Amino acid sequence: MEGSMEGNEIESAIALLRERMEFLVKTAQSLGKRHADLVDATNPNKTWEEKSILQVRARIHQNSLGIEWYEVRWYGSRSAKTRRPKYTYLGKPKDKYIYSMGKLLKNAQSWEAAIVEEIETEMSSIRREATFIGKAIGQLNHITRGVAKE
C-alpha cells in the first residue's frame, strides 16, 4: 500500500513537471511568434537583401524542449507555384543554453537585431529550466519503473 502511495506521488510530480514544460514551450512559441510577427510586418516593405531570413522554432520531443534558430531561404517560382522554403539549422554550442550572439546577429538584419538578441536571451533561460525539468522527469520515470517491479 505504501509503495502505491509513493507511486502516485511520483506520478503527480511528473504531471506537474510536464505542465511546467508545456508552459515553457508555449512561452517559447510566443516569443517566436513575436519575432515572426515583426518579420511579417516588416519584410513586405524591404528589398530582398533587407528581408529577414531567421526563424525560431520551439517544440517538445519526449522529455526535452528544443528551441532552435533556422535560416530560411526560398527557392522556386511563386507564379509557377514551385516556391518552397529551405531551412538550415543554425547550430548552438552543445554545452551552452544560449546561441552565439555573433552567429545569430550575422544572420539577422539590422532592423531585427535587437529583438533577436532580446528573444534569444529569454530563450536561454527557458532552455536551461527545460533541461533540468527533462532530467527530473527522466529520473522520476526510472523510480516509477523501479517501484512497479517491486
DSSP file (Angstrom, degrees, kcal/mol; ACC not computed):
  #  RESIDUE AA STRUCTURE BP1 BP2  ACC     N-H-->O    O-->H-N    N-H-->O    O-->H-N    TCO  KAPPA ALPHA  PHI   PSI    X-CA   Y-CA   Z-CA
    1    1 A M     >        0   0    0      0, 0.0     4,-1.7     0, 0.0     5,-0.1   0.000 360.0 360.0 360.0 -44.8    0.0    0.0    0.0
    2    2 A E  H  >  +     0   0    0      1,-0.2     4,-2.0     2,-0.2     5,-0.2   0.900 360.0  54.3 -62.2 -40.4    2.8    2.4    0.9
    3    3 A G  H  > S+     0   0    0      1,-0.2     4,-2.1     2,-0.2    -1,-0.2   0.871 106.7  50.8 -60.7 -39.0    4.6    1.7   -2.4
    4    4 A S  H  > S+     0   0    0      2,-0.2     4,-2.2     1,-0.2    -1,-0.2   0.842 107.2  54.3 -70.2 -31.6    1.5    2.6   -4.4
    5    5 A M  H  X S+     0   0    0     -4,-1.7     4,-2.2     2,-0.2    -2,-0.2   0.922 108.8  47.9 -65.8 -43.1    1.2    5.8   -2.5
    6    6 A E  H  X S+     0   0    0     -4,-2.0     4,-2.6     1,-0.2    -2,-0.2   0.907 110.0  53.5 -61.8 -41.0    4.8    6.7   -3.4
    7    7 A G  H  X S+     0   0    0     -4,-2.1     4,-2.6     1,-0.2    -2,-0.2   0.898 108.7  48.8 -60.5 -41.3    4.0    5.8   -7.0
    8    8 A N  H  X S+     0   0    0     -4,-2.2     4,-2.3     2,-0.2    -1,-0.2   0.891 111.0  50.1 -66.1 -39.2    1.0    8.1   -7.0
    9    9 A E  H  X S+     0   0    0     -4,-2.2     4,-2.3     2,-0.2    -2,-0.2   0.900 111.6  48.4 -65.1 -40.3    3.1   10.9   -5.6
   10   10 A I  H  X S+     0   0    0     -4,-2.6     4,-2.7     2,-0.2    -2,-0.2   0.925 111.0  50.0 -66.0 -44.2    5.8   10.4   -8.2
   11   11 A E  H  X S+     0   0    0     -4,-2.6     4,-2.3     1,-0.2    -2,-0.2   0.885 110.6  50.7 -61.5 -37.7    3.2   10.4  -11.0
   12   12 A S  H  X S+     0   0    0     -4,-2.3     4,-2.3     2,-0.2    -1,-0.2   0.903 110.2  49.4 -65.0 -41.1    1.7   13.6   -9.6
   13   13 A A  H  X S+     0   0    0     -4,-2.3     4,-2.4     2,-0.2    -2,-0.2   0.920 111.0  49.5 -64.0 -43.3    5.2   15.2   -9.6
   14   14 A I  H  X S+     0   0    0     -4,-2.7     4,-2.6     1,-0.2    -2,-0.2   0.914 109.8  51.8 -61.3 -42.4    5.8   14.0  -13.2
   15   15 A A  H  X S+     0   0    0     -4,-2.3     4,-2.1     1,-0.2    -1,-0.2   0.906 110.1  48.7 -61.5 -41.8    2.4   15.5  -14.1
   16   16 A L  H  X S+     0   0    0     -4,-2.3     4,-2.1     2,-0.2    -1,-0.2   0.906 111.7  49.3 -64.2 -41.4    3.4   18.9  -12.5
   17   17 A L  H  X S+     0   0    0     -4,-2.4     4,-2.3     1,-0.2    -2,-0.2   0.897 109.9  51.1 -65.3 -39.7    6.7   18.9  -14.3
   18   18 A R  H  X S+     0   0    0     -4,-2.6     4,-2.4     2,-0.2    -1,-0.2   0.880 108.2  52.8 -65.1 -37.0    5.0   18.1  -17.6
   19   19 A E  H  X S+     0   0    0     -4,-2.1     4,-2.2     2,-0.2    -2,-0.2   0.923 109.5  48.6 -61.6 -43.7    2.6   21.0  -17.0
   20   20 A R  H  X S+     0   0    0     -4,-2.1     4,-2.4     1,-0.2    -2,-0.2   0.896 109.7  52.1 -63.4 -39.7    5.6   23.3  -16.4
   21   21 A M  H  X S+     0   0    0     -4,-2.3     4,-2.5     2,-0.2    -1,-0.2   0.904 108.5  51.0 -63.3 -41.1    7.3   22.0  -19.6
   22   22 A E  H  X S+     0   0    0     -4,-2.4     4,-2.3     2,-0.2    -2,-0.2   0.906 109.7  50.5 -61.3 -41.7    4.1   22.8  -21.6
   23   23 A F  H  X S+     0   0    0     -4,-2.2     4,-2.3     1,-0.2    -2,-0.2   0.917 110.1  50.1 -61.2 -43.3    4.1   26.3  -20.1
   24   24 A L  H  X S+     0   0    0     -4,-2.4     4,-2.7     1,-0.2    -2,-0.2   0.907 110.3  48.9 -63.8 -42.1    7.7   26.7  -21.2
   25   25 A V  H  X S+     0   0    0     -4,-2.5     4,-2.7     2,-0.2    -1,-0.2   0.902 111.8  49.3 -66.4 -38.6    7.1   25.6  -24.7
   26   26 A K  H  X S+     0   0    0     -4,-2.3     4,-2.1     2,-0.2    -1,-0.2   0.894 111.6  49.5 -65.9 -38.5    4.1   27.9  -25.0
   27   27 A T  H  X S+     0   0    0     -4,-2.3     4,-2.1     2,-0.2    -2,-0.2   0.928 112.8  46.9 -64.0 -45.2    6.2   30.8  -23.7
   28   28 A A  H  X S+     0   0    0     -4,-2.7     4,-2.4     1,-0.2    -2,-0.2   0.903 112.0  50.2 -64.0 -41.4    9.0   30.0  -26.2
   29   29 A Q  H  X S+     0   0    0     -4,-2.7     4,-2.3     1,-0.2    -1,-0.2   0.872 108.7  53.0 -64.9 -36.0    6.4   29.7  -29.0
   30   30 A S  H  X S+     0   0    0     -4,-2.1     4,-1.9     2,-0.2    -1,-0.2   0.895 109.0  48.8 -65.0 -40.4    5.0   33.1  -28.0
   31   31 A L  H  X S+     0   0    0     -4,-2.1     4,-1.7     2,-0.2    -2,-0.2   0.912 111.2  50.3 -64.6 -41.8    8.5   34.6  -28.2
   32   32 A G  H  X S+     0   0    0     -4,-2.4     4,-2.6     1,-0.2    -2,-0.2   0.880 108.5  52.5 -61.9 -38.2    9.0   33.0  -31.6
   33   33 A K  H  X S+     0   0    0     -4,-2.3     4,-3.1     2,-0.2     5,-0.2   0.862 103.3  58.0 -66.7 -35.3    5.6   34.5  -32.7
   34   34 A R  H  X S+     0   0    0     -4,-1.9     4,-1.7     2,-0.2    -1,-0.2   0.925 110.7  42.8 -59.5 -43.7    6.7   37.9  -31.6
   35   35 A H  H  X S+     0   0    0     -4,-1.7     4,-2.6     2,-0.2    -2,-0.2   0.935 114.5  50.2 -66.3 -46.1    9.7   37.7  -33.9
   36   36 A A  H  X S+     0   0    0     -4,-2.6     4,-3.1     1,-0.2    -2,-0.2   0.888 109.1  51.9 -61.1 -39.8    7.6   36.2  -36.7
   37   37 A D  H  X S+     0   0    0     -4,-3.1     4,-2.0     2,-0.2    -1,-0.2   0.903 110.3  48.3 -63.8 -41.1    5.0   39.0  -36.4
   38   38 A L  H  X S+     0   0    0     -4,-1.7     4,-2.0    -5,-0.2     5,-0.2   0.931 113.9  47.0 -63.1 -45.0    7.7   41.6  -36.6
   39   39 A V  H  X S+     0   0    0     -4,-2.6     4,-3.3     1,-0.2    -2,-0.2   0.930 111.8  50.1 -62.5 -46.3    9.2   39.9  -39.7
   40   40 A D  H  < S+     0   0    0     -4,-3.1    -1,-0.2     1,-0.2    -2,-0.2   0.854 114.8  44.6 -61.8 -34.8    5.7   39.5  -41.3
   41   41 A A  H  < S+     0   0    0     -4,-2.0    -1,-0.2    -5,-0.2    -2,-0.2   0.816 123.3  34.7 -77.4 -30.4    5.0   43.2  -40.7
   42   42 A T  H >< S+     0   0    0     -4,-2.0     3,-1.6    -5,-0.2     4,-0.2   0.856 101.5  69.7 -95.7 -40.1    8.4   44.4  -41.9
   43   43 A N  G >< S+     0   0    0     -4,-3.3     3,-2.3     1,-0.3    -3,-0.1   0.845  90.6  61.0 -53.6 -42.1    9.5   42.1  -44.7
   44   44 A P  G 3  S+     0   0    0      0, 0.0    -1,-0.3     0, 0.0    -2,-0.1   0.786 105.4  50.2 -59.0 -24.0    6.9   43.3  -47.3
   45   45 A N  G <  S+     0   0    0     -3,-1.6     2,-0.3    -4,-0.2    -2,-0.2   0.363 102.1  81.1 -92.6   4.9    8.4   46.8  -47.1
   46   46 A K  S <  S-     0   0    0     -3,-2.3     2,-0.1    -4,-0.2     5,-0.1  -0.741  79.5-113.4-113.2 157.3   12.0   45.6  -47.6
   47   47 A T    >>  -     0   0    0     -2,-0.3     3,-0.9     1,-0.1     4,-0.9  -0.357  44.0 -97.4 -75.8 167.8   14.1   44.6  -50.6
   48   48 A W  G >4 S+     0   0    0      1,-0.3     3,-0.7     2,-0.2    -1,-0.1   0.873 126.3  52.6 -56.0 -38.4   15.2   41.0  -50.9
   49   49 A E  G 34 S+     0   0    0      1,-0.2    -1,-0.3     3,-0.0    -3,-0.0   0.765 110.9  47.2 -69.7 -25.1   18.6   41.9  -49.4
   50   50 A E  G <4 S+     0   0    0     -3,-0.9    -1,-0.2    -7,-0.1    -2,-0.2   0.503  87.6 109.4 -95.3  -5.7   16.9   43.5  -46.4
   51   51 A K  S << S-     0   0    0     -4,-0.9     2,-0.1    -3,-0.7   -12,-0.0  -0.399  75.6-105.3 -75.1 148.3   14.4   40.8  -45.6
   52   52 A S        -     0   0    0    -13,-0.2    -1,-0.1     1,-0.1    56,-0.1  -0.443  29.1-176.7 -69.8 142.4   14.8   38.6  -42.5
   53   53 A I        +     0   0    0     54,-0.5    19,-3.3    -2,-0.1     2,-0.3   0.228  51.4 103.9-119.4   9.7   16.0   35.1  -43.1
   54   54 A L  E     +A   71   0A   0     17,-0.2     2,-0.3    53,-0.1    17,-0.2  -0.707  39.0 171.3 -97.8 145.0   15.7   34.0  -39.4
   55   55 A Q  E     -A   70   0A   0     15,-2.0    15,-3.3    -2,-0.3     2,-0.4  -0.982  16.3-152.5-146.6 141.8   13.1   31.8  -37.9
   56   56 A V  E     -A   69   0A   0     -2,-0.3     2,-0.4    13,-0.2    13,-0.2  -0.939  10.9-167.7-117.2 139.2   12.9   30.3  -34.4
   57   57 A R  E     -A   68   0A   0     11,-2.9    11,-2.3    -2,-0.4     2,-0.4  -0.954   5.3-168.3-126.3 144.7   11.0   27.1  -33.5
   58   58 A A  E     +A   67   0A   0     -2,-0.4     2,-0.3     9,-0.2     9,-0.2  -0.998  19.6 152.4-132.6 131.1   10.1   25.6  -30.2
   59   59 A R  E     -A   66   0A   0      7,-2.3     7,-3.3    -2,-0.4     2,-0.4  -0.994  38.4-121.2-155.5 153.2    8.8   22.0  -29.7
   60   60 A I  E     -A   65   0A   0     -2,-0.3     2,-0.4     5,-0.2     5,-0.2  -0.820  22.8-176.4 -96.5 134.3    8.7   19.3  -27.1
   61   61 A H  E >   -A   64   0A   0      3,-2.9     3,-2.1    -2,-0.4     2,-0.3  -0.954  63.9 -52.2-130.9 113.2   10.2   15.9  -28.0
   62   62 A Q  T 3  S-     0   0    0     -2,-0.4    -2,-0.0     1,-0.3     0, 0.0  -0.439 124.0 -17.3  55.9-116.0    9.7   13.2  -25.3
   63   63 A N  T 3  S+     0   0    0     -2,-0.3     2,-0.3    -3,-0.1    -1,-0.3   0.200 123.3  80.6-103.7  16.4   11.1   14.9  -22.2
   64   64 A S  E <   -A   61   0A   0     -3,-2.1    -3,-2.9    70,-0.1     2,-0.5  -0.890  65.5-138.5-126.5 156.3   13.0   17.7  -23.8
   65   65 A L  E     -A   60   0A   0     -2,-0.3     2,-0.6    -5,-0.2    -5,-0.2  -0.946  16.1-157.9-111.9 122.4   12.3   21.1  -25.2
   66   66 A G  E     +A   59   0A   0     -7,-3.3    -7,-2.3    -2,-0.5     2,-0.5  -0.893  12.6 177.6-103.2 125.0   14.0   22.1  -28.4
   67   67 A I  E     +A   58   0A   0     -2,-0.6     2,-0.4    -9,-0.2    -9,-0.2  -0.950  18.2 168.8-125.1 108.7   14.3   25.7  -29.2
   68   68 A E  E     -A   57   0A   0    -11,-2.3   -11,-2.9    -2,-0.5     2,-0.4  -0.921  30.0-138.1-128.7 147.3   16.3   26.2  -32.4
   69   69 A W  E     -AB  56  90A   0     21,-0.5    21,-2.5    -2,-0.4     2,-0.3  -0.809  24.1-169.6 -98.4 142.7   17.0   29.1  -34.8
   70   70 A Y  E     -AB  55  89A   0    -15,-3.3   -15,-2.0    -2,-0.4     2,-0.5  -0.949  22.7-131.6-130.5 151.0   16.9   28.4  -38.6
   71   71 A E  E     -AB  54  88A   0     17,-2.8    17,-2.6    -2,-0.3     2,-0.5  -0.900  27.8-154.0 -96.2 130.3   18.0   30.3  -41.7
   72   72 A V  E     + B   0  87A   0    -19,-3.3     2,-0.4    -2,-0.5    15,-0.2  -0.933  15.4 178.1-113.1 125.4   15.1   30.3  -44.2
   73   73 A R  E     - B   0  86A   0     13,-2.2    13,-2.8    -2,-0.5     2,-0.4  -0.962  20.0-137.7-122.5 143.0   15.8   30.6  -48.0
   74   74 A W  E     - B   0  85A   0     -2,-0.4     2,-0.3    11,-0.2     9,-0.1  -0.834  20.2-176.3-105.8 138.7   13.1   30.5  -50.6
   75   75 A Y  E     + B   0  84A   0      9,-2.6     9,-2.9    -2,-0.4     2,-0.1  -0.955  40.4  30.2-131.6 149.6   13.5   28.6  -53.9
   76   76 A G  S    S-     0   0    0     -2,-0.3     2,-0.5     7,-0.2     7,-0.2  -0.331  87.8 -54.7  98.6 179.7   11.3   28.3  -57.0
   77   77 A S      > -     0   0    0      1,-0.1     5,-2.4    -2,-0.1     6,-1.0  -0.831  27.0-155.5-103.9 131.8    8.8   30.5  -58.7
   78   78 A R  T > 5S+     0   0    0     -2,-0.5     3,-0.9     3,-0.2    -1,-0.1   0.918  99.1  49.6 -67.3 -43.3    5.8   32.0  -56.9
   79   79 A S  T 3 5S+     0   0    0      1,-0.3    -1,-0.2     2,-0.1    -2,-0.0   0.848 112.9  46.0 -66.9 -34.0    3.8   32.3  -60.2
   80   80 A A  T 3 5S-     0   0    0      1,-0.0    -1,-0.3     0, 0.0    -2,-0.2   0.459 110.7-125.4 -85.4  -0.6    4.6   28.6  -61.2
   81   81 A K  T < 5S+     0   0    0     -3,-0.9    -3,-0.2    -4,-0.3    -2,-0.1   0.840  80.4 116.0  58.3  37.5    3.7   27.6  -57.6
   82   82 A T      < +     0   0    0     -5,-2.4     2,-0.3     2,-0.0    -4,-0.2   0.235  35.3 131.4-111.5   9.7    7.0   25.8  -57.1
   83   83 A R        +     0   0    0     -6,-1.0    -7,-0.2    -7,-0.2    -6,-0.1  -0.492  29.0 166.6 -70.9 125.1    8.1   28.2  -54.3
   84   84 A R  E     -B   75   0A   0     -9,-2.9    -9,-2.6    -2,-0.3     2,-0.2  -0.991  31.5-122.9-139.4 144.9    9.4   26.2  -51.3
   85   85 A P  E     -B   74   0A   0      0, 0.0     2,-0.5     0, 0.0   -11,-0.2  -0.604  14.7-153.8 -85.0 150.5   11.4   27.2  -48.2
   86   86 A K  E     -B   73   0A   0    -13,-2.8   -13,-2.2    -2,-0.2     2,-0.5  -0.992  12.0-154.1-121.4 121.9   14.7   25.5  -47.3
   87   87 A Y  E     -B   72   0A   0     -2,-0.5     2,-0.5   -15,-0.2   -15,-0.2  -0.829   7.6-167.9-100.9 130.1   15.5   25.6  -43.6
   88   88 A T  E     -B   71   0A   0    -17,-2.6   -17,-2.8    -2,-0.5     2,-0.2  -0.974  22.7-128.1-118.8 119.8   19.1   25.5  -42.4
   89   89 A Y  E     -B   70   0A   0     -2,-0.5     2,-0.7   -19,-0.2   -19,-0.2  -0.433  12.5-142.9 -66.6 132.2   19.7   24.8  -38.7
   90   90 A L  E     -B   69   0A   0    -21,-2.5   -21,-0.5    -2,-0.2    -1,-0.1  -0.885  28.1-126.4 -95.9 112.4   21.9   27.3  -37.0
   91   91 A G        -     0   0    0     -2,-0.7    12,-0.1   -23,-0.1   -23,-0.0  -0.241  18.0-154.9 -66.9 143.8   24.0   25.2  -34.5
   92   92 A K        -     0   0    0      7,-0.1     7,-0.1     4,-0.0    -1,-0.0  -0.922  35.5 -95.5-112.7 141.0   24.1   26.1  -30.9
   93   93 A P    >   -     0   0    0      0, 0.0     3,-1.6     0, 0.0     5,-0.1  -0.350  32.8-134.0 -56.2 133.0   27.1   25.0  -28.8
   94   94 A K  T 3  S+     0   0    0      1,-0.3    -2,-0.0     3,-0.1     0, 0.0   0.831 102.4  49.7 -61.1 -35.0   26.1   21.7  -27.0
   95   95 A D  T 3  S+     0   0    0      2,-0.0     2,-0.3     0, 0.0    -1,-0.3   0.312 103.8  74.9 -90.2  10.7   27.4   22.7  -23.6
   96   96 A K    <   -     0   0    0     -3,-1.6    -4,-0.0     1,-0.1     3,-0.0  -0.837  63.8-149.6-121.1 157.8   25.6   26.1  -23.7
   97   97 A Y  S    S+     0   0    0     -2,-0.3     2,-0.4     2,-0.1    30,-0.2   0.444  83.5  60.7 -98.7  -4.3   22.0   27.2  -23.2
   98   98 A I  S    S-     0   0    0     -5,-0.1     2,-0.1    29,-0.1    23,-0.1  -0.945  81.2-119.2-129.5 144.8   22.4   30.2  -25.5
   99   99 A Y        -     0   0    0     -2,-0.4     2,-0.5    -7,-0.1    -7,-0.1  -0.379  45.1 -91.6 -71.1 156.6   23.3   30.7  -29.1
  100  100 A S     >  -     0   0    0      1,-0.2     4,-2.4    -2,-0.1     5,-0.2  -0.612  32.1-147.3 -67.6 121.4   26.4   32.6  -30.0
  101  101 A M  H  > S+     0   0    0     -2,-0.5     4,-3.2     1,-0.2     5,-0.3   0.867  97.6  58.2 -62.6 -35.0   25.1   36.2  -30.4
  102  102 A G  H  > S+     0   0    0      1,-0.2     4,-1.5     2,-0.2    -1,-0.2   0.923 108.3  45.4 -59.1 -44.0   27.7   36.8  -33.1
  103  103 A K  H  > S+     0   0    0      2,-0.2     4,-1.0     1,-0.2    -2,-0.2   0.921 116.5  44.8 -66.5 -44.9   26.4   33.9  -35.2
  104  104 A L  H >X S+     0   0    0     -4,-2.4     4,-0.9     1,-0.2     3,-0.8   0.943 114.6  47.2 -64.7 -47.2   22.7   34.9  -34.7
  105  105 A L  H 3< S+     0   0    0     -4,-3.2    -1,-0.2     1,-0.3    -2,-0.2   0.758 103.2  63.4 -70.4 -22.7   23.3   38.6  -35.4
  106  106 A K  H 3< S+     0   0    0     -4,-1.5    -1,-0.3    -5,-0.3    -2,-0.2   0.840 111.2  39.1 -64.7 -32.2   25.4   37.7  -38.5
  107  107 A N  H << S+     0   0    0     -4,-1.0   -54,-0.5    -3,-0.8    -2,-0.2   0.552 104.2  88.9 -92.4 -10.6   22.2   36.2  -39.9
  108  108 A A  S  < S-     0   0    0     -4,-0.9     2,-0.2   -56,-0.1     5,-0.1  -0.580  77.7-120.9 -89.4 150.4   19.9   38.9  -38.6
  109  109 A Q    >>  -     0   0    0     -2,-0.2     3,-1.4     1,-0.1     4,-1.0  -0.534  29.5-112.1 -80.0 156.0   19.1   42.1  -40.4
  110  110 A S  T 34 S+     0   0    0      1,-0.3     4,-0.4     2,-0.2     3,-0.4   0.857 116.8  56.8 -60.0 -34.9   20.0   45.4  -38.6
  111  111 A W  T 34 S+     0   0    0      1,-0.2    -1,-0.3   -61,-0.2     4,-0.2   0.682 115.1  36.7 -72.6 -16.0   16.3   46.2  -38.1
  112  112 A E  T <> S+     0   0    0     -3,-1.4     4,-2.4     2,-0.1     5,-0.2   0.451  88.0  97.3-111.1  -3.2   15.6   42.9  -36.2
  113  113 A A  H  X S+     0   0    0     -4,-1.0     4,-2.4    -3,-0.4     5,-0.2   0.883  82.2  51.3 -57.1 -43.8   18.9   42.5  -34.3
  114  114 A A  H  > S+     0   0    0     -4,-0.4     4,-2.3     1,-0.2    -1,-0.2   0.920 113.1  43.8 -63.3 -44.2   17.6   44.0  -31.1
  115  115 A I  H  > S+     0   0    0      2,-0.2     4,-2.9     1,-0.2     5,-0.2   0.871 112.1  53.5 -71.5 -34.6   14.6   41.7  -30.9
  116  116 A V  H  X S+     0   0    0     -4,-2.4     4,-2.6     2,-0.2     5,-0.2   0.933 112.1  45.4 -62.2 -45.3   16.6   38.6  -31.9
  117  117 A E  H  X S+     0   0    0     -4,-2.4     4,-1.9    -5,-0.2    -2,-0.2   0.911 114.7  47.9 -64.1 -43.2   19.0   39.4  -29.1
  118  118 A E  H  X S+     0   0    0     -4,-2.3     4,-1.8    -5,-0.2    -2,-0.2   0.930 114.3  45.9 -63.1 -46.9   16.2   40.0  -26.6
  119  119 A I  H  X S+     0   0    0     -4,-2.9     4,-2.8     1,-0.2    -2,-0.2   0.915 111.7  50.9 -65.0 -43.8   14.3   36.8  -27.6
  120  120 A E  H  X S+     0   0    0     -4,-2.6     4,-2.0    -5,-0.2    -1,-0.2   0.869 107.2  54.2 -64.5 -35.4   17.4   34.6  -27.5
  121  121 A T  H  X S+     0   0    0     -4,-1.9     4,-1.0    -5,-0.2    -1,-0.2   0.923 112.7  43.2 -62.6 -43.5   18.3   35.9  -24.0
  122  122 A E  H  X S+     0   0    0     -4,-1.8     4,-1.5     1,-0.2     3,-0.3   0.887 111.6  54.9 -67.9 -38.7   14.9   34.9  -22.8
  123  123 A M  H  X S+     0   0    0     -4,-2.8     4,-3.0     1,-0.2    -2,-0.2   0.851 100.2  60.8 -63.5 -34.4   15.0   31.6  -24.7
  124  124 A S  H  X S+     0   0    0     -4,-2.0     4,-2.2     1,-0.2    -1,-0.2   0.895 104.7  47.2 -63.2 -38.9   18.3   30.7  -23.0
  125  125 A S  H  X S+     0   0    0     -4,-1.0     4,-2.2    -3,-0.3    -1,-0.2   0.863 112.4  50.8 -70.4 -33.1   16.7   30.7  -19.5
  126  126 A I  H  X S+     0   0    0     -4,-1.5     4,-2.7     2,-0.2    -2,-0.2   0.928 110.2  49.6 -66.4 -44.7   13.8   28.7  -20.9
  127  127 A R  H  X S+     0   0    0     -4,-3.0     4,-2.2   -30,-0.2    -2,-0.2   0.916 110.8  50.7 -58.0 -44.0   16.2   26.1  -22.4
  128  128 A R  H  X S+     0   0    0     -4,-2.2     4,-1.7     2,-0.2    -2,-0.2   0.949 113.3  43.1 -61.3 -51.3   18.1   25.9  -19.0
  129  129 A E  H  X S+     0   0    0     -4,-2.2     4,-2.4     1,-0.2    -1,-0.2   0.913 113.0  52.9 -62.2 -43.0   14.9   25.3  -17.0
  130  130 A A  H  X S+     0   0    0     -4,-2.7     4,-2.7     1,-0.2    -1,-0.2   0.858 104.8  56.2 -62.6 -35.5   13.6   22.8  -19.5
  131  131 A T  H  X S+     0   0    0     -4,-2.2     4,-2.0    -5,-0.2    -1,-0.2   0.933 110.3  43.9 -61.2 -46.3   16.8   20.8  -19.4
  132  132 A F  H  X S+     0   0    0     -4,-1.7     4,-2.3     2,-0.2    -2,-0.2   0.883 113.5  50.9 -68.6 -38.2   16.5   20.4  -15.6
  133  133 A I  H  X S+     0   0    0     -4,-2.4     4,-2.7     2,-0.2     5,-0.2   0.928 109.6  50.7 -64.0 -44.2   12.8   19.6  -15.8
  134  134 A G  H  X S+     0   0    0     -4,-2.7     4,-2.3     1,-0.2    -2,-0.2   0.903 111.0  48.3 -60.3 -42.1   13.5   16.9  -18.5
  135  135 A K  H  X S+     0   0    0     -4,-2.0     4,-2.4     2,-0.2    -1,-0.2   0.900 111.3  50.6 -64.8 -40.7   16.2   15.3  -16.4
  136  136 A A  H  X S+     0   0    0     -4,-2.3     4,-2.6     2,-0.2    -2,-0.2   0.914 109.9  49.6 -64.8 -42.4   13.9   15.3  -13.4
  137  137 A I  H  X S+     0   0    0     -4,-2.7     4,-2.4     1,-0.2    -2,-0.2   0.926 111.1  50.5 -61.0 -44.2   11.1   13.7  -15.4
  138  138 A G  H  X S+     0   0    0     -4,-2.3     4,-1.8     2,-0.2    -2,-0.2   0.921 111.6  46.9 -59.5 -45.4   13.6   11.0  -16.6
  139  139 A Q  H  X S+     0   0    0     -4,-2.4     4,-2.0     1,-0.2    -2,-0.2   0.911 112.4  49.6 -64.5 -42.9   14.8   10.3  -13.1
  140  140 A L  H  X S+     0   0    0     -4,-2.6     4,-2.5     1,-0.2    -1,-0.2   0.865 107.5  55.0 -65.6 -34.7   11.2   10.1  -11.7
  141  141 A N  H  X S+     0   0    0     -4,-2.4     4,-2.3     2,-0.2    -1,-0.2   0.897 106.5  51.6 -63.7 -38.7   10.3    7.7  -14.6
  142  142 A H  H  X S+     0   0    0     -4,-1.8     4,-2.0     2,-0.2    -2,-0.2   0.908 110.3  48.7 -62.3 -41.6   13.2    5.4  -13.5
  143  143 A I  H  X S+     0   0    0     -4,-2.0     4,-2.6     2,-0.2    -2,-0.2   0.920 109.4  52.6 -63.4 -43.4   11.9    5.5  -10.0
  144  144 A T  H  X S+     0   0    0     -4,-2.5     4,-2.3     1,-0.2    -2,-0.2   0.911 109.4  48.4 -59.6 -44.1    8.4    4.7  -11.2
  145  145 A R  H  X S+     0   0    0     -4,-2.3     4,-1.2     1,-0.2    -1,-0.2   0.874 111.8  50.5 -64.5 -36.2    9.7    1.7  -13.2
  146  146 A G  H  X S+     0   0    0     -4,-2.0     4,-0.8     2,-0.2    -2,-0.2   0.891 110.6  48.2 -67.5 -40.1   11.6    0.5  -10.1
  147  147 A V  H >< S+     0   0    0     -4,-2.6     3,-0.5     1,-0.2    -2,-0.2   0.878 108.2  55.3 -66.0 -38.9    8.5    0.8   -7.9
  148  148 A A  H 3< S+     0   0    0     -4,-2.3    -1,-0.2     1,-0.2    -2,-0.2   0.819 103.7  55.3 -65.7 -30.9    6.5   -1.1  -10.4
  149  149 A K  H 3<        0   0    0     -4,-1.2    -1,-0.2     1,-0.2    -2,-0.2   0.761 360.0 360.0 -73.1 -25.5    8.9   -4.0  -10.3
  150  150 A E    <<        0   0    0     -4,-0.8    -1,-0.2    -3,-0.5    -2,-0.2   0.482 360.0 360.0 -74.6 360.0    8.7   -4.5   -6.5
